[in-house]
Amino acid sequence: GKALLIETAEGNILRFEDFETINGPNLHIYLSANLDDTDYVDLGELKATTGSVNYNIPDGTDTDKYHYVLVWCVPFEVLFSYADL
């Protein structure tokens, strides 16, 4: 699938198209500067394991700073999946 940063009149969104990942406990979507959880913005819990879905990016987020989207397992601190932006 694809991970896209999209600017709208209401703000920025992250859009997954043709997305697919495995399910796990307490998975969150992170915009991240690297492939770990040291410099990231948490966009909330995983909404779906397949398909197309949007995540709102908080106002004021410098999206140029982030190069990856992570599917992160919060309780076990494990990377489930990622995409380059």
PyMOL Python script that loads the backbone (N, CA, C, O; Angstrom):
from pymol import cmd

cmd.read_pdbstr("""\
ATOM      1  N   GLY A   1       0.805  -1.191   0.000  1.00  0.00           N
ATOM      2  CA  GLY A   1       0.000   0.000   0.000  1.00  0.00           C
ATOM      3  C   GLY A   1       0.847   1.254   0.000  1.00  0.00           C
ATOM      4  O   GLY A   1       2.071   1.204  -0.125  1.00  0.00           O
ATOM      5  N   LYS A   2       0.170   2.374   0.143  1.00  0.00           N
ATOM      6  CA  LYS A   2       0.821   3.680   0.152  1.00  0.00           C
ATOM      7  C   LYS A   2       0.490   4.423   1.433  1.00  0.00           C
ATOM      8  O   LYS A   2      -0.597   4.276   1.991  1.00  0.00           O
ATOM      9  N   ALA A   3       1.447   5.227   1.892  1.00  0.00           N
ATOM     10  CA  ALA A   3       1.230   6.181   2.979  1.00  0.00           C
ATOM     11  C   ALA A   3       1.463   7.567   2.392  1.00  0.00           C
ATOM     12  O   ALA A   3       2.541   7.851   1.870  1.00  0.00           O
ATOM     13  N   LEU A   4       0.456   8.426   2.476  1.00  0.00           N
ATOM     14  CA  LEU A   4       0.512   9.744   1.851  1.00  0.00           C
ATOM     15  C   LEU A   4       0.238  10.834   2.873  1.00  0.00           C
ATOM     16  O   LEU A   4      -0.671  10.704   3.692  1.00  0.00           O
ATOM     17  N   LEU A   5       1.019  11.913   2.832  1.00  0.00           N
ATOM     18  CA  LEU A   5       0.722  13.111   3.610  1.00  0.00           C
ATOM     19  C   LEU A   5      -0.073  14.047   2.713  1.00  0.00           C
ATOM     20  O   LEU A   5       0.373  14.393   1.619  1.00  0.00           O
ATOM     21  N   ILE A   6      -1.253  14.458   3.177  1.00  0.00           N
ATOM     22  CA  ILE A   6      -2.146  15.271   2.363  1.00  0.00           C
ATOM     23  C   ILE A   6      -2.514  16.531   3.134  1.00  0.00           C
ATOM     24  O   ILE A   6      -2.899  16.462   4.301  1.00  0.00           O
ATOM     25  N   GLU A   7      -2.393  17.693   2.471  1.00  0.00           N
ATOM     26  CA  GLU A   7      -2.809  18.961   3.057  1.00  0.00           C
ATOM     27  C   GLU A   7      -4.241  19.242   2.631  1.00  0.00           C
ATOM     28  O   GLU A   7      -4.572  19.165   1.448  1.00  0.00           O
ATOM     29  N   THR A   8      -5.096  19.571   3.609  1.00  0.00           N
ATOM     30  CA  THR A   8      -6.484  19.933   3.328  1.00  0.00           C
ATOM     31  C   THR A   8      -6.771  21.284   3.972  1.00  0.00           C
ATOM     32  O   THR A   8      -5.949  21.800   4.730  1.00  0.00           O
ATOM     33  N   ALA A   9      -7.924  21.851   3.676  1.00  0.00           N
ATOM     34  CA  ALA A   9      -8.318  23.119   4.286  1.00  0.00           C
ATOM     35  C   ALA A   9      -8.472  22.984   5.799  1.00  0.00           C
ATOM     36  O   ALA A   9      -8.293  23.956   6.534  1.00  0.00           O
ATOM     37  N   GLU A  10      -8.806  21.779   6.264  1.00  0.00           N
ATOM     38  CA  GLU A  10      -9.007  21.540   7.693  1.00  0.00           C
ATOM     39  C   GLU A  10      -7.717  21.167   8.417  1.00  0.00           C
ATOM     40  O   GLU A  10      -7.695  21.116   9.647  1.00  0.00           O
ATOM     41  N   GLY A  11      -6.640  20.904   7.672  1.00  0.00           N
ATOM     42  CA  GLY A  11      -5.369  20.509   8.273  1.00  0.00           C
ATOM     43  C   GLY A  11      -4.746  19.357   7.509  1.00  0.00           C
ATOM     44  O   GLY A  11      -5.258  18.930   6.474  1.00  0.00           O
ATOM     45  N   ASN A  12      -3.640  18.863   8.027  1.00  0.00           N
ATOM     46  CA  ASN A  12      -2.921  17.770   7.371  1.00  0.00           C
ATOM     47  C   ASN A  12      -3.450  16.416   7.820  1.00  0.00           C
ATOM     48  O   ASN A  12      -3.858  16.243   8.968  1.00  0.00           O
ATOM     49  N   ILE A  13      -3.436  15.459   6.897  1.00  0.00           N
ATOM     50  CA  ILE A  13      -3.822  14.088   7.234  1.00  0.00           C
ATOM     51  C   ILE A  13      -2.785  13.117   6.676  1.00  0.00           C
ATOM     52  O   ILE A  13      -2.093  13.400   5.697  1.00  0.00           O
ATOM     53  N   LEU A  14      -2.706  11.989   7.321  1.00  0.00           N
ATOM     54  CA  LEU A  14      -1.962  10.849   6.806  1.00  0.00           C
ATOM     55  C   LEU A  14      -2.995   9.899   6.238  1.00  0.00           C
ATOM     56  O   LEU A  14      -3.947   9.538   6.930  1.00  0.00           O
ATOM     57  N   ARG A  15      -2.826   9.487   4.997  1.00  0.00           N
ATOM     58  CA  ARG A  15      -3.769   8.566   4.357  1.00  0.00           C
ATOM     59  C   ARG A  15      -3.043   7.289   3.984  1.00  0.00           C
ATOM     60  O   ARG A  15      -1.997   7.311   3.337  1.00  0.00           O
ATOM     61  N   PHE A  16      -3.628   6.166   4.411  1.00  0.00           N
ATOM     62  CA  PHE A  16      -3.179   4.856   3.957  1.00  0.00           C
ATOM     63  C   PHE A  16      -4.097   4.426   2.830  1.00  0.00           C
ATOM     64  O   PHE A  16      -5.319   4.515   2.955  1.00  0.00           O
ATOM     65  N   GLU A  17      -3.518   3.958   1.726  1.00  0.00           N
ATOM     66  CA  GLU A  17      -4.289   3.391   0.621  1.00  0.00           C
ATOM     67  C   GLU A  17      -3.800   1.975   0.372  1.00  0.00           C
ATOM     68  O   GLU A  17      -2.596   1.719   0.341  1.00  0.00           O
ATOM     69  N   ASP A  18      -4.745   1.056   0.194  1.00  0.00           N
ATOM     70  CA  ASP A  18      -4.427  -0.365  -0.009  1.00  0.00           C
ATOM     71  C   ASP A  18      -3.513  -0.883   1.094  1.00  0.00           C
ATOM     72  O   ASP A  18      -2.571  -1.635   0.842  1.00  0.00           O
ATOM     73  N   PHE A  19      -3.809  -0.468   2.311  1.00  0.00           N
ATOM     74  CA  PHE A  19      -3.009  -0.789   3.493  1.00  0.00           C
ATOM     75  C   PHE A  19      -3.290  -2.205   3.963  1.00  0.00           C
ATOM     76  O   PHE A  19      -4.419  -2.686   3.869  1.00  0.00           O
ATOM     77  N   GLU A  20      -2.252  -2.876   4.473  1.00  0.00           N
ATOM     78  CA  GLU A  20      -2.434  -4.200   5.071  1.00  0.00           C
ATOM     79  C   GLU A  20      -1.343  -4.446   6.107  1.00  0.00           C
ATOM     80  O   GLU A  20      -0.157  -4.271   5.827  1.00  0.00           O
ATOM     81  N   THR A  21      -1.752  -4.850   7.300  1.00  0.00           N
ATOM     82  CA  THR A  21      -0.819  -5.222   8.361  1.00  0.00           C
ATOM     83  C   THR A  21      -1.464  -6.288   9.227  1.00  0.00           C
ATOM     84  O   THR A  21      -2.677  -6.493   9.171  1.00  0.00           O
ATOM     85  N   ILE A  22      -0.654  -6.965  10.026  1.00  0.00           N
ATOM     86  CA  ILE A  22      -1.211  -7.923  10.977  1.00  0.00           C
ATOM     87  C   ILE A  22      -1.704  -7.165  12.202  1.00  0.00           C
ATOM     88  O   ILE A  22      -1.253  -6.052  12.472  1.00  0.00           O
ATOM     89  N   ASN A  23      -2.622  -7.762  12.934  1.00  0.00           N
ATOM     90  CA  ASN A  23      -3.160  -7.148  14.137  1.00  0.00           C
ATOM     91  C   ASN A  23      -2.272  -7.497  15.322  1.00  0.00           C
ATOM     92  O   ASN A  23      -1.518  -8.469  15.281  1.00  0.00           O
ATOM     93  N   GLY A  24      -2.368  -6.707  16.362  1.00  0.00           N
ATOM     94  CA  GLY A  24      -1.606  -6.936  17.577  1.00  0.00           C
ATOM     95  C   GLY A  24      -2.181  -6.097  18.702  1.00  0.00           C
ATOM     96  O   GLY A  24      -3.133  -5.344  18.495  1.00  0.00           O
ATOM     97  N   PRO A  25      -1.608  -6.224  19.893  1.00  0.00           N
ATOM     98  CA  PRO A  25      -2.139  -5.496  21.045  1.00  0.00           C
ATOM     99  C   PRO A  25      -1.747  -4.019  21.030  1.00  0.00           C
ATOM    100  O   PRO A  25      -0.570  -3.683  20.898  1.00  0.00           O
ATOM    101  N   ASN A  26      -2.731  -3.151  21.166  1.00  0.00           N
ATOM    102  CA  ASN A  26      -2.518  -1.713  21.341  1.00  0.00           C
ATOM    103  C   ASN A  26      -1.550  -1.138  20.301  1.00  0.00           C
ATOM    104  O   ASN A  26      -0.533  -0.537  20.649  1.00  0.00           O
ATOM    105  N   LEU A  27      -1.882  -1.329  19.030  1.00  0.00           N
ATOM    106  CA  LEU A  27      -1.062  -0.795  17.939  1.00  0.00           C
ATOM    107  C   LEU A  27      -1.413   0.666  17.691  1.00  0.00           C
ATOM    108  O   LEU A  27      -2.587   1.032  17.627  1.00  0.00           O
ATOM    109  N   HIS A  28      -0.383   1.496  17.552  1.00  0.00           N
ATOM    110  CA  HIS A  28      -0.558   2.916  17.277  1.00  0.00           C
ATOM    111  C   HIS A  28       0.161   3.270  15.986  1.00  0.00           C
ATOM    112  O   HIS A  28       1.075   2.572  15.548  1.00  0.00           O
ATOM    113  N   ILE A  29      -0.276   4.376  15.387  1.00  0.00           N
ATOM    114  CA  ILE A  29       0.358   4.910  14.191  1.00  0.00           C
ATOM    115  C   ILE A  29       1.217   6.098  14.608  1.00  0.00           C
ATOM    116  O   ILE A  29       0.728   7.047  15.221  1.00  0.00           O
ATOM    117  N   TYR A  30       2.506   6.034  14.269  1.00  0.00           N
ATOM    118  CA  TYR A  30       3.448   7.105  14.581  1.00  0.00           C
ATOM    119  C   TYR A  30       3.980   7.717  13.288  1.00  0.00           C
ATOM    120  O   TYR A  30       4.310   6.997  12.346  1.00  0.00           O
ATOM    121  N   LEU A  31       4.062   9.047  13.244  1.00  0.00           N
ATOM    122  CA  LEU A  31       4.946   9.722  12.305  1.00  0.00           C
ATOM    123  C   LEU A  31       6.286   9.752  13.007  1.00  0.00           C
ATOM    124  O   LEU A  31       6.362  10.181  14.158  1.00  0.00           O
ATOM    125  N   SER A  32       7.345   9.310  12.350  1.00  0.00           N
ATOM    126  CA  SER A  32       8.619   9.167  13.042  1.00  0.00           C
ATOM    127  C   SER A  32       9.786   9.663  12.195  1.00  0.00           C
ATOM    128  O   SER A  32       9.775   9.563  10.968  1.00  0.00           O
ATOM    129  N   ALA A  33      10.787  10.196  12.878  1.00  0.00           N
ATOM    130  CA  ALA A  33      12.000  10.639  12.204  1.00  0.00           C
ATOM    131  C   ALA A  33      12.936   9.471  11.922  1.00  0.00           C
ATOM    132  O   ALA A  33      13.851   9.589  11.107  1.00  0.00           O
ATOM    133  N   ASN A  34      12.710   8.341  12.595  1.00  0.00           N
ATOM    134  CA  ASN A  34      13.557   7.156  12.443  1.00  0.00           C
ATOM    135  C   ASN A  34      12.704   5.910  12.653  1.00  0.00           C
ATOM    136  O   ASN A  34      11.484   6.012  12.776  1.00  0.00           O
ATOM    137  N   LEU A  35      13.321   4.753  12.694  1.00  0.00           N
ATOM    138  CA  LEU A  35      12.560   3.499  12.804  1.00  0.00           C
ATOM    139  C   LEU A  35      12.429   3.003  14.246  1.00  0.00           C
ATOM    140  O   LEU A  35      12.290   1.803  14.482  1.00  0.00           O
ATOM    141  N   ASP A  36      12.472   3.924  15.203  1.00  0.00           N
ATOM    142  CA  ASP A  36      12.194   3.554  16.592  1.00  0.00           C
ATOM    143  C   ASP A  36      11.260   4.600  17.193  1.00  0.00           C
ATOM    144  O   ASP A  36      10.728   5.450  16.479  1.00  0.00           O
ATOM    145  N   ASP A  37      11.067   4.531  18.491  1.00  0.00           N
ATOM    146  CA  ASP A  37      10.095   5.427  19.124  1.00  0.00           C
ATOM    147  C   ASP A  37      10.775   6.543  19.914  1.00  0.00           C
ATOM    148  O   ASP A  37      10.328   6.891  21.007  1.00  0.00           O
ATOM    149  N   THR A  38      11.871   7.115  19.359  1.00  0.00           N
ATOM    150  CA  THR A  38      12.571   8.176  20.074  1.00  0.00           C
ATOM    151  C   THR A  38      12.160   9.576  19.630  1.00  0.00           C
ATOM    152  O   THR A  38      12.306  10.520  20.407  1.00  0.00           O
ATOM    153  N   ASP A  39      11.656   9.744  18.422  1.00  0.00           N
ATOM    154  CA  ASP A  39      11.261  11.056  17.908  1.00  0.00           C
ATOM    155  C   ASP A  39      10.050  10.856  17.007  1.00  0.00           C
ATOM    156  O   ASP A  39      10.190  10.571  15.818  1.00  0.00           O
ATOM    157  N   TYR A  40       8.855  11.008  17.586  1.00  0.00           N
ATOM    158  CA  TYR A  40       7.644  10.657  16.850  1.00  0.00           C
ATOM    159  C   TYR A  40       6.459  11.501  17.292  1.00  0.00           C
ATOM    160  O   TYR A  40       6.501  12.170  18.324  1.00  0.00           O
ATOM    161  N   VAL A  41       5.393  11.457  16.483  1.00  0.00           N
ATOM    162  CA  VAL A  41       4.085  12.008  16.823  1.00  0.00           C
ATOM    163  C   VAL A  41       3.105  10.849  16.770  1.00  0.00           C
ATOM    164  O   VAL A  41       2.988  10.176  15.746  1.00  0.00           O
ATOM    165  N   ASP A  42       2.401  10.613  17.868  1.00  0.00           N
ATOM    166  CA  ASP A  42       1.420   9.529  17.956  1.00  0.00           C
ATOM    167  C   ASP A  42       0.107  10.004  17.336  1.00  0.00           C
ATOM    168  O   ASP A  42      -0.499  10.959  17.820  1.00  0.00           O
ATOM    169  N   LEU A  43      -0.331   9.340  16.269  1.00  0.00           N
ATOM    170  CA  LEU A  43      -1.581   9.701  15.592  1.00  0.00           C
ATOM    171  C   LEU A  43      -2.771   8.897  16.099  1.00  0.00           C
ATOM    172  O   LEU A  43      -3.886   9.051  15.599  1.00  0.00           O
ATOM    173  N   GLY A  44      -2.540   8.045  17.086  1.00  0.00           N
ATOM    174  CA  GLY A  44      -3.634   7.296  17.691  1.00  0.00           C
ATOM    175  C   GLY A  44      -3.586   5.822  17.359  1.00  0.00           C
ATOM    176  O   GLY A  44      -2.667   5.331  16.704  1.00  0.00           O
ATOM    177  N   GLU A  45      -4.607   5.133  17.834  1.00  0.00           N
ATOM    178  CA  GLU A  45      -4.687   3.686  17.647  1.00  0.00           C
ATOM    179  C   GLU A  45      -4.938   3.322  16.185  1.00  0.00           C
ATOM    180  O   GLU A  45      -5.570   4.069  15.438  1.00  0.00           O
ATOM    181  N   LEU A  46      -4.429   2.164  15.803  1.00  0.00           N
ATOM    182  CA  LEU A  46      -4.668   1.615  14.473  1.00  0.00           C
ATOM    183  C   LEU A  46      -6.173   1.484  14.258  1.00  0.00           C
ATOM    184  O   LEU A  46      -6.864   0.873  15.074  1.00  0.00           O
ATOM    185  N   LYS A  47      -6.685   2.053  13.166  1.00  0.00           N
ATOM    186  CA  LYS A  47      -8.127   2.043  12.895  1.00  0.00           C
ATOM    187  C   LYS A  47      -8.574   0.800  12.141  1.00  0.00           C
ATOM    188  O   LYS A  47      -9.715   0.363  12.293  1.00  0.00           O
ATOM    189  N   ALA A  48      -7.690   0.225  11.328  1.00  0.00           N
ATOM    190  CA  ALA A  48      -8.041  -0.944  10.516  1.00  0.00           C
ATOM    191  C   ALA A  48      -6.761  -1.657  10.104  1.00  0.00           C
ATOM    192  O   ALA A  48      -5.703  -1.035  10.014  1.00  0.00           O
ATOM    193  N   THR A  49      -6.854  -2.957   9.855  1.00  0.00           N
ATOM    194  CA  THR A  49      -5.679  -3.715   9.416  1.00  0.00           C
ATOM    195  C   THR A  49      -5.598  -3.841   7.892  1.00  0.00           C
ATOM    196  O   THR A  49      -4.577  -4.278   7.362  1.00  0.00           O
ATOM    197  N   THR A  50      -6.664  -3.462   7.188  1.00  0.00           N
ATOM    198  CA  THR A  50      -6.657  -3.467   5.723  1.00  0.00           C
ATOM    199  C   THR A  50      -7.478  -2.296   5.202  1.00  0.00           C
ATOM    200  O   THR A  50      -8.339  -1.758   5.897  1.00  0.00           O
ATOM    201  N   GLY A  51      -7.190  -1.914   3.963  1.00  0.00           N
ATOM    202  CA  GLY A  51      -8.011  -0.912   3.303  1.00  0.00           C
ATOM    203  C   GLY A  51      -7.380   0.459   3.251  1.00  0.00           C
ATOM    204  O   GLY A  51      -6.157   0.602   3.287  1.00  0.00           O
ATOM    205  N   SER A  52      -8.234   1.471   3.165  1.00  0.00           N
ATOM    206  CA  SER A  52      -7.807   2.867   3.108  1.00  0.00           C
ATOM    207  C   SER A  52      -8.385   3.599   4.307  1.00  0.00           C
ATOM    208  O   SER A  52      -9.558   3.436   4.643  1.00  0.00           O
ATOM    209  N   VAL A  53      -7.551   4.407   4.948  1.00  0.00           N
ATOM    210  CA  VAL A  53      -7.975   5.087   6.171  1.00  0.00           C
ATOM    211  C   VAL A  53      -7.169   6.371   6.347  1.00  0.00           C
ATOM    212  O   VAL A  53      -6.028   6.465   5.894  1.00  0.00           O
ATOM    213  N   ASN A  54      -7.776   7.366   7.012  1.00  0.00           N
ATOM    214  CA  ASN A  54      -7.129   8.649   7.275  1.00  0.00           C
ATOM    215  C   ASN A  54      -6.848   8.814   8.764  1.00  0.00           C
ATOM    216  O   ASN A  54      -7.603   8.339   9.612  1.00  0.00           O
ATOM    217  N   TYR A  55      -5.746   9.499   9.064  1.00  0.00           N
ATOM    218  CA  TYR A  55      -5.383   9.881  10.426  1.00  0.00           C
ATOM    219  C   TYR A  55      -5.098  11.376  10.425  1.00  0.00           C
ATOM    220  O   TYR A  55      -4.323  11.865   9.604  1.00  0.00           O
ATOM    221  N   ASN A  56      -5.727  12.101  11.346  1.00  0.00           N
ATOM    222  CA  ASN A  56      -5.474  13.532  11.464  1.00  0.00           C
ATOM    223  C   ASN A  56      -4.100  13.762  12.075  1.00  0.00           C
ATOM    224  O   ASN A  56      -3.711  13.090  13.030  1.00  0.00           O
ATOM    225  N   ILE A  57      -3.377  14.712  11.517  1.00  0.00           N
ATOM    226  CA  ILE A  57      -2.075  15.109  12.045  1.00  0.00           C
ATOM    227  C   ILE A  57      -2.289  16.369  12.879  1.00  0.00           C
ATOM    228  O   ILE A  57      -2.898  17.325  12.398  1.00  0.00           O
ATOM    229  N   PRO A  58      -1.802  16.389  14.111  1.00  0.00           N
ATOM    230  CA  PRO A  58      -2.030  17.557  14.974  1.00  0.00           C
ATOM    231  C   PRO A  58      -1.518  18.853  14.338  1.00  0.00           C
ATOM    232  O   PRO A  58      -0.467  18.872  13.698  1.00  0.00           O
ATOM    233  N   ASP A  59      -2.279  19.934  14.526  1.00  0.00           N
ATOM    234  CA  ASP A  59      -1.862  21.247  14.041  1.00  0.00           C
ATOM    235  C   ASP A  59      -0.487  21.580  14.605  1.00  0.00           C
ATOM    236  O   ASP A  59      -0.184  21.261  15.755  1.00  0.00           O
ATOM    237  N   GLY A  60       0.338  22.220  13.791  1.00  0.00           N
ATOM    238  CA  GLY A  60       1.663  22.631  14.229  1.00  0.00           C
ATOM    239  C   GLY A  60       2.740  21.576  14.062  1.00  0.00           C
ATOM    240  O   GLY A  60       3.909  21.843  14.339  1.00  0.00           O
ATOM    241  N   THR A  61       2.367  20.372  13.610  1.00  0.00           N
ATOM    242  CA  THR A  61       3.353  19.308  13.394  1.00  0.00           C
ATOM    243  C   THR A  61       4.187  19.625  12.157  1.00  0.00           C
ATOM    244  O   THR A  61       3.644  19.873  11.080  1.00  0.00           O
ATOM    245  N   ASP A  62       5.502  19.614  12.318  1.00  0.00           N
ATOM    246  CA  ASP A  62       6.418  19.840  11.199  1.00  0.00           C
ATOM    247  C   ASP A  62       6.582  18.524  10.441  1.00  0.00           C
ATOM    248  O   ASP A  62       7.451  17.717  10.773  1.00  0.00           O
ATOM    249  N   THR A  63       5.755  18.310   9.433  1.00  0.00           N
ATOM    250  CA  THR A  63       5.767  17.028   8.720  1.00  0.00           C
ATOM    251  C   THR A  63       7.058  16.807   7.934  1.00  0.00           C
ATOM    252  O   THR A  63       7.381  15.665   7.608  1.00  0.00           O
ATOM    253  N   ASP A  64       7.803  17.868   7.623  1.00  0.00           N
ATOM    254  CA  ASP A  64       9.084  17.706   6.919  1.00  0.00           C
ATOM    255  C   ASP A  64      10.109  16.967   7.776  1.00  0.00           C
ATOM    256  O   ASP A  64      11.068  16.399   7.254  1.00  0.00           O
ATOM    257  N   LYS A  65       9.905  16.978   9.070  1.00  0.00           N
ATOM    258  CA  LYS A  65      10.830  16.352  10.025  1.00  0.00           C
ATOM    259  C   LYS A  65      10.710  14.830  10.039  1.00  0.00           C
ATOM    260  O   LYS A  65      11.649  14.133  10.424  1.00  0.00           O
ATOM    261  N   TYR A  66       9.559  14.319   9.621  1.00  0.00           N
ATOM    262  CA  TYR A  66       9.273  12.891   9.761  1.00  0.00           C
ATOM    263  C   TYR A  66       9.372  12.184   8.414  1.00  0.00           C
ATOM    264  O   TYR A  66       8.794  12.627   7.422  1.00  0.00           O
ATOM    265  N   HIS A  67      10.113  11.078   8.393  1.00  0.00           N
ATOM    266  CA  HIS A  67      10.383  10.361   7.152  1.00  0.00           C
ATOM    267  C   HIS A  67       9.717   8.990   7.081  1.00  0.00           C
ATOM    268  O   HIS A  67       9.760   8.325   6.047  1.00  0.00           O
ATOM    269  N   TYR A  68       9.101   8.574   8.184  1.00  0.00           N
ATOM    270  CA  TYR A  68       8.505   7.236   8.255  1.00  0.00           C
ATOM    271  C   TYR A  68       7.142   7.284   8.934  1.00  0.00           C
ATOM    272  O   TYR A  68       6.849   8.173   9.734  1.00  0.00           O
ATOM    273  N   VAL A  69       6.325   6.304   8.591  1.00  0.00           N
ATOM    274  CA  VAL A  69       5.106   5.995   9.331  1.00  0.00           C
ATOM    275  C   VAL A  69       5.331   4.627   9.954  1.00  0.00           C
ATOM    276  O   VAL A  69       5.689   3.672   9.265  1.00  0.00           O
ATOM    277  N   LEU A  70       5.118   4.537  11.264  1.00  0.00           N
ATOM    278  CA  LEU A  70       5.318   3.277  11.970  1.00  0.00           C
ATOM    279  C   LEU A  70       3.995   2.727  12.467  1.00  0.00           C
ATOM    280  O   LEU A  70       3.123   3.486  12.889  1.00  0.00           O
ATOM    281  N   VAL A  71       3.840   1.411  12.420  1.00  0.00           N
ATOM    282  CA  VAL A  71       2.794   0.718  13.173  1.00  0.00           C
ATOM    283  C   VAL A  71       3.535   0.152  14.381  1.00  0.00           C
ATOM    284  O   VAL A  71       4.333  -0.776  14.255  1.00  0.00           O
ATOM    285  N   TRP A  72       3.260   0.727  15.557  1.00  0.00           N
ATOM    286  CA  TRP A  72       4.045   0.457  16.760  1.00  0.00           C
ATOM    287  C   TRP A  72       3.183  -0.206  17.830  1.00  0.00           C
ATOM    288  O   TRP A  72       2.090   0.267  18.140  1.00  0.00           O
ATOM    289  N   CYS A  73       3.682  -1.300  18.388  1.00  0.00           N
ATOM    290  CA  CYS A  73       3.020  -1.984  19.503  1.00  0.00           C
ATOM    291  C   CYS A  73       3.473  -1.309  20.795  1.00  0.00           C
ATOM    292  O   CYS A  73       4.615  -1.477  21.223  1.00  0.00           O
ATOM    293  N   VAL A  74       2.581  -0.552  21.408  1.00  0.00           N
ATOM    294  CA  VAL A  74       2.929   0.259  22.577  1.00  0.00           C
ATOM    295  C   VAL A  74       3.351  -0.583  23.778  1.00  0.00           C
ATOM    296  O   VAL A  74       4.413  -0.312  24.340  1.00  0.00           O
ATOM    297  N   PRO A  75       2.577  -1.596  24.210  1.00  0.00           N
ATOM    298  CA  PRO A  75       2.966  -2.297  25.442  1.00  0.00           C
ATOM    299  C   PRO A  75       4.277  -3.070  25.335  1.00  0.00           C
ATOM    300  O   PRO A  75       4.994  -3.205  26.327  1.00  0.00           O
ATOM    301  N   PHE A  76       4.601  -3.579  24.146  1.00  0.00           N
ATOM    302  CA  PHE A  76       5.820  -4.378  23.987  1.00  0.00           C
ATOM    303  C   PHE A  76       6.960  -3.598  23.315  1.00  0.00           C
ATOM    304  O   PHE A  76       8.055  -4.127  23.128  1.00  0.00           O
ATOM    305  N   GLU A  77       6.688  -2.324  22.952  1.00  0.00           N
ATOM    306  CA  GLU A  77       7.682  -1.461  22.314  1.00  0.00           C
ATOM    307  C   GLU A  77       8.337  -2.147  21.114  1.00  0.00           C
ATOM    308  O   GLU A  77       9.561  -2.235  21.007  1.00  0.00           O
ATOM    309  N   VAL A  78       7.465  -2.633  20.207  1.00  0.00           N
ATOM    310  CA  VAL A  78       7.917  -3.387  19.039  1.00  0.00           C
ATOM    311  C   VAL A  78       7.363  -2.739  17.770  1.00  0.00           C
ATOM    312  O   VAL A  78       6.191  -2.367  17.713  1.00  0.00           O
ATOM    313  N   LEU A  79       8.217  -2.611  16.759  1.00  0.00           N
ATOM    314  CA  LEU A  79       7.805  -2.146  15.443  1.00  0.00           C
ATOM    315  C   LEU A  79       7.119  -3.285  14.702  1.00  0.00           C
ATOM    316  O   LEU A  79       7.722  -4.336  14.486  1.00  0.00           O
ATOM    317  N   PHE A  80       5.851  -3.084  14.306  1.00  0.00           N
ATOM    318  CA  PHE A  80       5.115  -4.099  13.552  1.00  0.00           C
ATOM    319  C   PHE A  80       5.313  -3.923  12.054  1.00  0.00           C
ATOM    320  O   PHE A  80       5.446  -4.901  11.319  1.00  0.00           O
ATOM    321  N   SER A  81       5.332  -2.670  11.606  1.00  0.00           N
ATOM    322  CA  SER A  81       5.430  -2.393  10.180  1.00  0.00           C
ATOM    323  C   SER A  81       5.807  -0.929  10.004  1.00  0.00           C
ATOM    324  O   SER A  81       5.660  -0.130  10.929  1.00  0.00           O
ATOM    325  N   TYR A  82       6.293  -0.577   8.815  1.00  0.00           N
ATOM    326  CA  TYR A  82       6.585   0.827   8.542  1.00  0.00           C
ATOM    327  C   TYR A  82       6.489   1.101   7.046  1.00  0.00           C
ATOM    328  O   TYR A  82       6.491   0.193   6.215  1.00  0.00           O
ATOM    329  N   ALA A  83       6.404   2.397   6.741  1.00  0.00           N
ATOM    330  CA  ALA A  83       6.437   2.861   5.352  1.00  0.00           C
ATOM    331  C   ALA A  83       7.257   4.136   5.294  1.00  0.00           C
ATOM    332  O   ALA A  83       7.235   4.941   6.225  1.00  0.00           O
ATOM    333  N   ASP A  84       7.982   4.319   4.194  1.00  0.00           N
ATOM    334  CA  ASP A  84       8.684   5.580   3.941  1.00  0.00           C
ATOM    335  C   ASP A  84       7.671   6.625   3.509  1.00  0.00           C
ATOM    336  O   ASP A  84       6.685   6.314   2.840  1.00  0.00           O
ATOM    337  N   LEU A  85       7.924   7.861   3.896  1.00  0.00           N
ATOM    338  CA  LEU A  85       7.093   8.971   3.423  1.00  0.00           C
ATOM    339  C   LEU A  85       7.809   9.706   2.312  1.00  0.00           C
ATOM    340  O   LEU A  85       7.279  10.678   1.773  1.00  0.00           O
TER     341      LEU A  85
END
""", "prot")
cmd.dss("prot")
cmd.show_as("cartoon", "prot")
cmd.util.cbc("prot")
cmd.orient("prot")
